[in-house]
Amino acid sequence: MKPIAKGSWPAVSIVPCKNACEAARKLSEQRFLARSAPRLPLPGCDRQDQCQCKYARYSDRRGGARRSEDRFDAKRSTATGERRRPGERRERR
């Protein structure tokens, strides 16, 4: 296995097989850091001898952007907005 680069957060999710156990189905929508993902077959699997569940790999644990700067264009006006005119300075209080 390749070493993981510093600052990267590779992740996996469980892809249940056709005859998946309840434990695999419950965890199928959850992403885990690759280093801390549960081993397959899962400990609670009642079909361990037939288990064909797999991992889906992702480059990041997060599903989408979480910071407002990542989700929206930073140049768009914000709720607070800039009220000064160009060249205007702030007054000291």
DSSP file (Angstrom, degrees, kcal/mol; ACC not computed):
  #  RESIDUE AA STRUCTURE BP1 BP2  ACC     N-H-->O    O-->H-N    N-H-->O    O-->H-N    TCO  KAPPA ALPHA  PHI   PSI    X-CA   Y-CA   Z-CA
    1    1 A M              0   0    0      0, 0.0     3,-0.1     0, 0.0     0, 0.0   0.000 360.0 360.0 360.0 137.9    0.0    0.0    0.0
    2    2 A K        -     0   0    0      1,-0.1     2,-0.1     0, 0.0     0, 0.0  -0.394 360.0-102.3 -70.8 146.5    1.3    3.5   -0.9
    3    3 A P        -     0   0    0      0, 0.0     2,-0.4     0, 0.0    -1,-0.1  -0.413  38.4-115.0 -66.1 146.5    2.2    5.9    1.9
    4    4 A I        -     0   0    0     -2,-0.1     3,-0.1    -3,-0.1     2,-0.0  -0.705  29.1-117.7 -87.8 130.1   -0.5    8.5    2.5
    5    5 A A    >   -     0   0    0     -2,-0.4     3,-1.8     1,-0.1     2,-0.1  -0.337  34.4 -99.3 -66.7 144.7    0.6   12.1    1.8
    6    6 A K  T 3  S+     0   0    0      1,-0.3    -1,-0.1     3,-0.1     3,-0.1  -0.428 109.6  24.2 -63.9 135.3    0.6   14.5    4.7
    7    7 A G  T 3  S+     0   0    0      1,-0.3     2,-0.3    -2,-0.1    -1,-0.3   0.419  96.7 114.6  88.7  -1.6   -2.6   16.6    4.7
    8    8 A S    <   -     0   0    0     -3,-1.8    -1,-0.3    52,-0.0    52,-0.1  -0.757  49.3-160.4-101.7 153.2   -4.6   14.1    2.7
    9    9 A W  B     -a   60   0A   0     50,-0.7    52,-0.6    -2,-0.3    53,-0.1  -0.541  12.4-171.7-130.5  65.7   -7.7   12.4    4.2
   10   10 A P        -     0   0    0      0, 0.0    24,-2.6     0, 0.0    25,-0.3  -0.300  13.1-174.8 -62.2 143.9   -8.4    9.3    2.1
   11   11 A A  E     -BC  33  58B   0     47,-2.3    47,-2.8    22,-0.3     2,-0.3  -0.869  16.5-156.7-137.2 166.6  -11.6    7.6    3.0
   12   12 A V  E     -BC  32  57B   0     20,-2.5    20,-3.0    -2,-0.3     2,-0.3  -0.958   1.3-160.5-138.9 157.8  -13.7    4.5    2.2
   13   13 A S  E     -BC  31  56B   0     43,-1.8    43,-2.8    -2,-0.3     2,-0.5  -0.943  31.2-105.7-132.0 159.8  -17.3    3.5    2.4
   14   14 A I  E     - C   0  55B   0     13,-0.6    41,-0.2    16,-0.5    16,-0.1  -0.729  22.1-158.0 -90.2 129.4  -18.7    0.0    2.5
   15   15 A V  E     - C   0  54B   0     39,-3.5    39,-2.1    -2,-0.5    10,-0.1  -0.915  22.3-137.3-104.3 106.5  -20.5   -1.2   -0.7
   16   16 A P        -     0   0    0      0, 0.0    37,-0.0     0, 0.0     2,-0.0  -0.328  14.4-127.3 -67.0 144.3  -22.8   -4.0    0.5
   17   17 A C    >   -     0   0    0      1,-0.1     3,-1.4     2,-0.1    36,-0.1  -0.180  36.3 -87.8 -79.1 179.9  -22.9   -7.1   -1.7
   18   18 A K  T 3  S+     0   0    0      1,-0.3    -1,-0.1    34,-0.1    35,-0.0   0.885 129.6  34.8 -58.3 -42.9  -26.1   -8.7   -3.0
   19   19 A N  T 3  S+     0   0    0     31,-0.2    -1,-0.3    28,-0.1    31,-0.1  -0.233  90.7 164.4-105.3  41.7  -26.7  -10.8    0.1
   20   20 A A    <   -     0   0    0     -3,-1.4     2,-0.1     1,-0.1    31,-0.0  -0.203  35.7-117.7 -66.2 150.0  -25.3   -8.2    2.6
   21   21 A C     >  -     0   0    0      1,-0.1     4,-1.8    26,-0.0     5,-0.1  -0.293  29.8-103.8 -77.5 169.3  -25.9   -8.4    6.3
   22   22 A E  H  > S+     0   0    0      1,-0.2     4,-2.3     2,-0.2     5,-0.2   0.855 119.4  59.1 -63.9 -36.5  -27.8   -5.8    8.2
   23   23 A A  H  > S+     0   0    0     21,-0.2     4,-1.4     1,-0.2    -1,-0.2   0.907 107.1  46.4 -61.4 -42.5  -24.6   -4.4    9.7
   24   24 A A  H  > S+     0   0    0      1,-0.2     4,-0.6     2,-0.2    -1,-0.2   0.887 111.4  51.7 -68.2 -39.3  -23.1   -3.7    6.2
   25   25 A R  H >< S+     0   0    0     -4,-1.8     3,-0.7     1,-0.2     4,-0.3   0.891 108.1  51.7 -65.3 -38.6  -26.4   -2.0    5.0
   26   26 A K  H 3< S+     0   0    0     -4,-2.3     3,-0.4     1,-0.2    -1,-0.2   0.855 115.0  42.0 -65.8 -34.7  -26.5    0.3    8.0
   27   27 A L  H >< S+     0   0    0     -4,-1.4     3,-1.4     1,-0.2   -13,-0.6   0.444  86.6  96.6 -92.0  -0.5  -22.9    1.4    7.4
   28   28 A S  T << S+     0   0    0     -3,-0.7    -1,-0.2    -4,-0.6    -2,-0.1   0.769  84.8  46.9 -65.7 -27.0  -23.1    1.8    3.6
   29   29 A E  T 3  S+     0   0    0     -3,-0.4     2,-0.4    -4,-0.3    -1,-0.3   0.465  96.5  91.8 -91.6  -2.0  -23.8    5.5    3.7
   30   30 A Q    <   -     0   0    0     -3,-1.4   -16,-0.5   -16,-0.1     2,-0.4  -0.755  64.9-144.4 -99.9 138.1  -21.1    6.4    6.1
   31   31 A R  E     -B   13   0B   0     -2,-0.4     2,-0.4   -18,-0.1   -18,-0.2  -0.818  15.6-166.1 -98.9 141.7  -17.5    7.3    5.1
   32   32 A F  E     -B   12   0B   0    -20,-3.0   -20,-2.5    -2,-0.4     5,-0.2  -0.932  32.0-101.9-122.2 146.2  -14.6    6.3    7.3
   33   33 A L  E >>  -B   11   0B   0     -2,-0.4     3,-1.3   -22,-0.2     4,-0.5  -0.494  39.6-120.9 -60.3 138.1  -11.0    7.4    7.3
   34   34 A A  G >4 S+     0   0    0    -24,-2.6     3,-0.7     1,-0.3    -1,-0.1   0.846 110.8  53.1 -55.3 -37.3   -9.1    4.7    5.4
   35   35 A R  G 34 S+     0   0    0    -25,-0.3    -1,-0.3     1,-0.2   -24,-0.1   0.772 116.4  37.5 -70.3 -25.4   -6.9    4.0    8.4
   36   36 A S  G <4 S+     0   0    0     -3,-1.3    -1,-0.2     2,-0.1    -2,-0.2   0.200  83.4 128.8-114.7  16.8   -9.8    3.5   10.8
   37   37 A A    <<  -     0   0    0     -3,-0.7     2,-0.1    -4,-0.5   -24,-0.1  -0.415  66.9-102.9 -70.0 145.8  -12.3    1.7    8.6
   38   38 A P        -     0   0    0      0, 0.0     2,-0.1     0, 0.0    -1,-0.1  -0.421  40.7-109.0 -67.9 145.6  -13.8   -1.5   10.0
   39   39 A R        -     0   0    0      2,-0.1    -3,-0.0    -2,-0.1     0, 0.0  -0.435  44.2 -88.4 -74.9 148.7  -12.4   -4.7    8.5
   40   40 A L  S    S+     0   0    0     -2,-0.1     2,-0.1     2,-0.1    -1,-0.0  -0.842 110.5  45.3-102.2 141.7  -14.5   -6.8    6.1
   41   41 A P  S    S-     0   0    0      0, 0.0    -2,-0.1     0, 0.0     7,-0.1   0.594 102.6-122.4 -65.7 149.0  -16.4   -8.9    6.8
   42   42 A L    >   -     0   0    0     -2,-0.1     3,-1.9     1,-0.1    -2,-0.1  -0.226  16.0-114.3 -62.7 150.8  -17.8   -6.8    9.6
   43   43 A P  T 3  S+     0   0    0      0, 0.0    -1,-0.1     0, 0.0     5,-0.1   0.839 117.1  47.9 -56.3 -34.8  -17.6   -8.2   13.2
   44   44 A G  T 3  S+     0   0    0      2,-0.0     2,-0.3   -23,-0.0   -21,-0.2   0.333  82.6 127.7 -89.2   8.7  -21.5   -8.3   13.3
   45   45 A C    <   -     0   0    0     -3,-1.9     3,-0.5     1,-0.1     6,-0.0  -0.474  41.8-167.6 -70.7 128.1  -21.8  -10.1    9.9
   46   46 A D  S    S+     0   0    0     -2,-0.3    -1,-0.1     1,-0.2     3,-0.1   0.352  86.4  53.7 -95.4   6.3  -23.9  -13.2   10.1
   47   47 A R    >>  +     0   0    0      1,-0.1     3,-1.7     2,-0.1     4,-1.1  -0.212  63.4 142.1-127.9  41.3  -22.7  -14.3    6.6
   48   48 A Q  T 34 S+     0   0    0     -3,-0.5     3,-0.2     1,-0.3    -1,-0.1   0.803  71.1  53.7 -59.0 -32.8  -19.0  -14.1    7.0
   49   49 A D  T 34 S+     0   0    0      1,-0.2    -1,-0.3    -3,-0.1    -2,-0.1   0.699 119.6  33.9 -75.7 -17.3  -18.3  -17.2    4.9
   50   50 A Q  T <4 S+     0   0    0     -3,-1.7    -2,-0.2   -31,-0.1    -1,-0.2   0.391  85.2 133.9-113.8  -0.4  -20.3  -15.7    2.0
   51   51 A C     <  +     0   0    0     -4,-1.1   -31,-0.1    -3,-0.2    -3,-0.0  -0.286  18.3 164.8 -62.2 128.4  -19.5  -12.0    2.4
   52   52 A Q        +     0   0    0      2,-0.1    -1,-0.1    -2,-0.0   -34,-0.1   0.059  25.8 141.1-127.3  20.8  -18.5  -10.2   -0.8
   53   53 A C        -     0   0    0    -36,-0.1     2,-0.2   -34,-0.1   -13,-0.0  -0.295  31.0-166.9 -62.9 151.4  -18.9   -6.6    0.5
   54   54 A K  E     -C   15   0B   0    -39,-2.1   -39,-3.5   -13,-0.0     2,-0.4  -0.790  19.3-106.2-133.7 174.3  -16.2   -4.2   -0.8
   55   55 A Y  E     -C   14   0B   0     -2,-0.2     2,-0.5   -41,-0.2   -41,-0.2  -0.848  17.4-148.5-103.0 141.9  -14.9   -0.7   -0.1
   56   56 A A  E     -C   13   0B   0    -43,-2.8   -43,-1.8    -2,-0.4     2,-0.3  -0.941  24.9-138.7-101.8 133.0  -15.5    2.3   -2.3
   57   57 A R  E     -C   12   0B   0     -2,-0.5     2,-0.3   -45,-0.2   -45,-0.2  -0.730  21.5-178.0-100.9 143.8  -12.4    4.6   -2.1
   58   58 A Y  E     -C   11   0B   0    -47,-2.8   -47,-2.3    -2,-0.3   -24,-0.1  -0.955  31.3-134.1-134.3 151.8  -12.5    8.5   -1.9
   59   59 A S  S    S+     0   0    0     -2,-0.3   -50,-0.7   -49,-0.2     2,-0.3   0.692  93.6  30.0 -78.9 -17.9   -9.7   11.0   -1.9
   60   60 A D  B     -a    9   0A   0      2,-0.2   -49,-0.2   -52,-0.1    -1,-0.1  -0.995  69.1-135.8-143.7 146.0  -11.4   12.9    1.0
   61   61 A R  S    S+     0   0    0    -52,-0.6     2,-0.1    -2,-0.3   -30,-0.1   0.830  84.8  85.7 -69.6 -31.9  -13.6   11.9    3.9
   62   62 A R  S    S-     0   0    0      1,-0.1    -2,-0.2   -53,-0.1     3,-0.1  -0.454  70.3-147.9 -73.4 142.1  -15.9   14.9    3.4
   63   63 A G  S    S-     0   0    0     -2,-0.1     2,-0.3     1,-0.1    -1,-0.1   0.811  73.8 -12.7 -78.0 -30.4  -18.7   14.4    0.9
   64   64 A G  S    S-     0   0    0      1,-0.0     2,-0.1     0, 0.0    -1,-0.1  -0.854  96.7 -46.8-154.2-173.6  -18.7   18.0   -0.3
   65   65 A A        -     0   0    0     -2,-0.3    -2,-0.1     1,-0.1     3,-0.0  -0.406  41.9-179.1 -66.9 140.5  -17.5   21.5    0.5
   66   66 A R        +     0   0    0     -2,-0.1     2,-0.3    -4,-0.0    -1,-0.1   0.645  56.7  79.0-114.4 -24.5  -17.9   22.5    4.1
   67   67 A R  S >> S-     0   0    0      1,-0.1     4,-1.5     5,-0.0     3,-0.7  -0.643  78.7-129.8 -88.4 144.5  -16.6   26.0    4.2
   68   68 A S  H 3> S+     0   0    0     -2,-0.3     4,-2.2     1,-0.3    -1,-0.1   0.847 109.7  58.3 -61.3 -32.5  -18.7   28.9    2.9
   69   69 A E  H 34 S+     0   0    0      1,-0.2    -1,-0.3     2,-0.2     5,-0.2   0.836 106.4  49.0 -65.4 -31.4  -15.8   30.1    0.8
   70   70 A D  H <4 S+     0   0    0     -3,-0.7    -1,-0.2     1,-0.2    -2,-0.2   0.800 115.0  43.9 -76.2 -29.2  -15.8   26.7   -0.9
   71   71 A R  H  < S+     0   0    0     -4,-1.5     2,-0.3    -7,-0.1    -2,-0.2   0.795 117.8  35.8 -87.1 -30.4  -19.5   26.7   -1.6
   72   72 A F  S  < S-     0   0    0     -4,-2.2     2,-0.4    -5,-0.2    -1,-0.0  -0.848  90.7 -95.3-125.7 157.6  -20.0   30.2   -2.8
   73   73 A D    >   -     0   0    0     -2,-0.3     3,-1.4     1,-0.2    -3,-0.1  -0.600  31.7-143.1 -69.5 124.5  -18.1   32.7   -4.9
   74   74 A A  T 3  S+     0   0    0     -2,-0.4    -1,-0.2     1,-0.3     4,-0.1   0.730  96.1  62.2 -65.5 -22.1  -16.2   34.9   -2.3
   75   75 A K  T 3  S+     0   0    0      2,-0.1    -1,-0.3     3,-0.0     3,-0.1   0.665  81.3 100.5 -80.0 -15.3  -16.7   38.0   -4.5
   76   76 A R  S <  S-     0   0    0     -3,-1.4    -4,-0.0     1,-0.1     2,-0.0  -0.323  89.6 -90.7 -66.1 154.2  -20.5   37.8   -4.2
   77   77 A S        -     0   0    0      1,-0.1     2,-0.2     2,-0.0    -1,-0.1  -0.356  43.2-146.8 -66.9 146.4  -22.0   40.2   -1.7
   78   78 A T        -     0   0    0     -3,-0.1    -1,-0.1    -4,-0.1     4,-0.1  -0.506  29.9 -96.7-105.3 176.9  -22.4   38.8    1.8
   79   79 A A  S    S+     0   0    0      1,-0.2    -1,-0.1    -2,-0.2    -2,-0.0   0.883 126.0  39.0 -63.4 -39.3  -25.1   39.4    4.4
   80   80 A T  S    S-     0   0    0      3,-0.0    -1,-0.2     2,-0.0    -3,-0.0   0.884  95.1-178.7 -80.0 -39.1  -23.0   42.0    6.2
   81   81 A G        -     0   0    0      1,-0.1     2,-0.6     2,-0.0    -2,-0.1   0.342  37.2 -74.8  61.7 162.4  -21.6   43.5    3.0
   82   82 A E        -     0   0    0      1,-0.1    -1,-0.1    -4,-0.1    -5,-0.0  -0.850  42.2-179.2 -95.4 122.0  -19.1   46.3    2.7
   83   83 A R        +     0   0    0     -2,-0.6    -1,-0.1     2,-0.1     2,-0.1   0.556  50.7  97.6-100.2 -10.0  -20.7   49.7    3.4
   84   84 A R  S    S-     0   0    0      4,-0.1     3,-0.1     1,-0.1    -2,-0.1  -0.462  73.6-122.8 -77.3 152.5  -17.7   51.9    2.9
   85   85 A R    >   -     0   0    0     -2,-0.1     3,-2.3     1,-0.1    -2,-0.1  -0.578  46.2 -77.8 -85.4 156.4  -17.2   53.7   -0.4
   86   86 A P  T 3  S+     0   0    0      0, 0.0    -1,-0.1     0, 0.0     3,-0.1  -0.329 121.3  15.4 -55.2 131.2  -14.0   53.0   -2.4
   87   87 A G  T 3  S+     0   0    0      1,-0.3     2,-0.2    -3,-0.1    -3,-0.0   0.269  95.1 129.5  87.7 -10.8  -11.1   55.0   -0.8
   88   88 A E    <   -     0   0    0     -3,-2.3    -1,-0.3     1,-0.0     2,-0.3  -0.551  46.9-146.1 -79.1 140.8  -13.1   55.7    2.4
   89   89 A R        -     0   0    0     -2,-0.2     2,-0.2    -3,-0.1    -4,-0.1  -0.692  19.6-102.9-105.4 159.3  -11.3   54.9    5.7
   90   90 A R        -     0   0    0     -2,-0.3     2,-0.3     1,-0.1    -1,-0.1  -0.539  35.3-124.3 -76.7 145.5  -12.7   53.6    8.9
   91   91 A E        -     0   0    0     -2,-0.2     2,-0.3     1,-0.0    -1,-0.1  -0.654  20.1-120.5 -89.7 147.6  -13.2   56.1   11.7
   92   92 A R              0   0    0     -2,-0.3    -1,-0.0     1,-0.1     0, 0.0  -0.645 360.0 360.0 -84.2 144.6  -11.6   55.6   15.1
   93   93 A R              0   0    0     -2,-0.3    -1,-0.1     0, 0.0    -2,-0.0   0.396 360.0 360.0-105.1 360.0  -13.9   55.4   18.0
